[in-house]
Every structure is written in C-alpha cells, then in structure tokens.
Amino acid sequence: MQDLVPGQPAPDFSLPRDGGDTVTLSDLRGGPVVLFFYPKDNTPGCTTEAVAFTGLLEDFAASGATVLGISKDSVKKHDNFVAKHDLKVALLSDADGDVCETYGVWGEKQMYGKTFEGITRATVLIDADGKVARVWPKVKVDGHAEEVLGAVRAL
C-alpha cells in the first residue's frame, strides 16, 4: 500500500468477476471506483465487509461510484459467497495475485502468532479520471464502508 500515492494513476487491470464477466478498471473512468481488497470469501471479517458494502451499494451508485471487491478466491468461490450472503457488490478474482502485488496488498501477515503470506485488508478510492484519490491500508471493518462512502461523496 505504501507505493500508492493520491494523485498518481491507478494501475489498470482486467479480472474475471462473479457471474462470469470480466471487469477492466480503465473501462470505469468517468465515475469513482472503490476497490476493497479482502483476504478470503466466507470468513467473518470479509463477510461483514462485503455485506456492509452491499448495504450501501445504492448510496454508492447514487454518487456515481462502482464498488469492487478483490481477493485471490476463484470465481466459483465468489459465486458461492454471493449466493450465500445475497451480495450485490461485484467480486473480482485475482487468482494469480498480480493485482494484489501491484496494489501492494500482498505480503507477510501475522495471526495467532503465526506468520504467513496473504492479502492485507485495504481499500483504494479512485477518482473519475482514474487517479488514486485515497488509500486505506490495514482496514478495520466496523464503519469502514460508511467512511468510504463519505470520501466518495466528498470527491
């Protein structure tokens, strides 16, 4: 996350999404884009975060914003996650981890005294011109979707 600086162009990508389509970031120019990176489908924190963004999706849309969740889970896992929790946010599969690496969210983590490689929960707000507007490294889930919505409205 340290490499992303507000004002710089957001790195472009194309990734498969739940339901089978492909999303290309540069195709979404003209409106803000929220990228929320999360570790794993169907885990407590990730479920809470995805449900929170889903609950505010109409408010994001009213502000012209697109919300995209990104993890290394497969499209099939995303499809199951969406169905199980009635999610409305698009979930993108970065199975090979290239986008996670590019955005600086892949790296060493610690949990329960163990060190491992994984995705750091982080969010990037991209403005209508495709530039990084704001970065939230190491997100705490509670109240985060609401804070991001406030930032979108302030653009």
C-alpha positions as CSV (number, residue, x, y, z in Angstrom):
1,M,0.0,0.0,0.0
2,Q,3.0,2.3,0.6
3,D,3.5,2.6,-3.2
4,L,0.1,4.1,-4.0
5,V,0.0,7.8,-3.6
6,P,-3.0,10.1,-4.1
7,G,-2.8,11.8,-7.5
8,Q,-1.0,9.0,-9.3
9,P,-2.8,7.0,-12.0
10,A,-4.3,3.8,-10.6
11,P,-2.7,0.7,-12.1
12,D,-5.1,-0.7,-14.7
13,F,-6.2,-4.4,-14.7
14,S,-8.7,-6.8,-16.2
15,L,-10.1,-9.5,-13.9
16,P,-12.9,-12.1,-14.0
17,R,-15.8,-11.5,-11.7
18,D,-18.6,-13.4,-10.1
19,G,-21.2,-14.4,-12.7
20,G,-18.6,-14.8,-15.4
21,D,-17.9,-11.4,-16.9
22,T,-14.6,-9.5,-16.9
23,V,-14.0,-6.1,-15.4
24,T,-11.4,-3.7,-16.7
25,L,-10.6,-0.8,-14.4
26,S,-10.0,1.7,-17.2
27,D,-13.5,1.0,-18.7
28,L,-14.9,2.5,-15.5
29,R,-13.5,6.0,-16.0
30,G,-16.0,8.8,-15.6
31,G,-17.0,7.8,-12.1
32,P,-15.3,7.0,-8.9
33,V,-14.3,3.4,-8.2
34,V,-13.9,1.7,-4.8
35,L,-11.5,-1.3,-4.7
36,F,-11.8,-3.2,-1.5
37,F,-9.1,-5.9,-1.1
38,Y,-10.0,-8.7,1.3
39,P,-8.4,-11.9,2.4
40,K,-11.0,-14.7,1.8
41,D,-14.6,-15.4,1.0
42,N,-16.9,-16.6,3.8
43,T,-14.7,-15.6,6.7
44,P,-16.2,-13.4,9.4
45,G,-14.5,-10.1,8.7
46,C,-14.7,-10.4,5.0
47,T,-18.4,-11.4,5.1
48,T,-19.1,-8.4,7.4
49,E,-17.2,-6.0,5.0
50,A,-18.9,-7.4,1.8
51,V,-22.4,-7.2,3.4
52,A,-21.7,-3.6,4.6
53,F,-20.7,-2.5,1.1
54,T,-23.7,-4.3,-0.4
55,G,-26.0,-2.5,2.1
56,L,-24.7,0.9,0.9
57,L,-24.4,0.0,-2.8
58,E,-27.4,2.1,-3.8
59,D,-25.8,5.1,-2.0
60,F,-22.5,4.5,-3.8
61,A,-24.4,4.2,-7.1
62,A,-26.3,7.5,-6.4
63,S,-22.8,9.1,-6.1
64,G,-21.8,7.6,-9.4
65,A,-19.4,5.1,-7.8
66,T,-18.6,1.5,-8.7
67,V,-17.7,-0.8,-5.8
68,L,-15.4,-3.8,-6.5
69,G,-14.2,-6.4,-4.0
70,I,-10.9,-8.2,-4.9
71,S,-9.4,-11.4,-3.4
72,K,-7.5,-14.4,-4.7
73,D,-10.5,-16.6,-4.4
74,S,-11.8,-18.3,-7.6
75,V,-14.8,-17.0,-9.5
76,K,-16.6,-20.2,-8.3
77,K,-15.9,-19.4,-4.7
78,H,-17.1,-15.8,-5.3
79,D,-20.3,-17.1,-6.9
80,N,-20.9,-19.3,-3.8
81,F,-20.1,-16.3,-1.4
82,V,-22.5,-14.0,-3.4
83,A,-25.3,-16.6,-3.2
84,K,-24.8,-17.5,0.4
85,H,-24.9,-13.8,1.6
86,D,-27.1,-12.2,-1.1
87,L,-24.2,-9.9,-2.0
88,K,-24.7,-7.2,-4.7
89,V,-21.1,-6.0,-5.0
90,A,-19.0,-7.3,-7.8
91,L,-16.3,-9.6,-6.6
92,L,-13.2,-10.0,-8.8
93,S,-10.9,-13.0,-8.8
94,D,-7.2,-12.2,-8.7
95,A,-6.2,-15.9,-8.6
96,D,-2.6,-15.3,-9.6
97,G,-2.2,-12.4,-7.3
98,D,-0.8,-9.9,-9.8
99,V,-3.2,-7.1,-9.0
100,C,-2.7,-7.7,-5.2
101,E,1.0,-7.4,-5.8
102,T,0.7,-4.3,-8.0
103,Y,-1.5,-2.6,-5.4
104,G,0.8,-3.6,-2.6
105,V,-1.7,-5.6,-0.5
106,W,0.0,-8.9,-0.7
107,G,2.6,-9.6,1.9
108,E,3.6,-11.0,5.3
109,K,0.8,-11.1,7.9
110,Q,0.6,-12.5,11.4
111,M,-2.4,-14.2,13.1
112,Y,-2.4,-16.2,16.3
113,G,1.4,-16.0,16.5
114,K,1.9,-17.4,13.0
115,T,3.5,-15.6,10.1
116,F,2.2,-16.2,6.6
117,E,1.7,-14.6,3.2
118,G,-1.7,-13.1,2.5
119,I,-3.9,-10.2,1.5
120,T,-4.0,-7.2,3.8
121,R,-7.5,-5.8,4.1
122,A,-7.2,-2.4,2.3
123,T,-9.3,-0.1,0.2
124,V,-8.4,2.3,-2.6
125,L,-10.6,5.1,-3.9
126,I,-10.0,6.0,-7.5
127,D,-11.4,9.2,-8.9
128,A,-13.3,9.7,-12.2
129,D,-10.1,10.4,-14.0
130,G,-8.5,7.1,-12.9
131,K,-6.2,8.6,-10.3
132,V,-5.8,7.3,-6.7
133,A,-7.8,9.7,-4.5
134,R,-7.4,8.0,-1.2
135,V,-5.9,4.8,0.3
136,W,-7.0,3.0,3.5
137,P,-4.2,0.5,4.5
138,K,-5.0,-2.1,7.1
139,V,-8.8,-1.6,7.3
140,K,-10.8,-2.2,10.4
141,V,-14.2,-3.4,9.1
142,D,-16.6,-1.7,11.5
143,G,-17.8,1.6,10.0
144,H,-15.4,1.3,7.0
145,A,-18.0,1.2,4.2
146,E,-19.7,4.3,5.6
147,E,-16.3,6.1,5.8
148,V,-15.5,5.2,2.2
149,L,-19.0,6.4,1.1
150,G,-18.3,9.8,2.8
151,A,-15.0,10.0,0.9
152,V,-16.8,9.3,-2.4
153,R,-19.3,12.0,-1.7
154,A,-16.5,14.4,-0.9
155,L,-14.8,14.0,-4.3
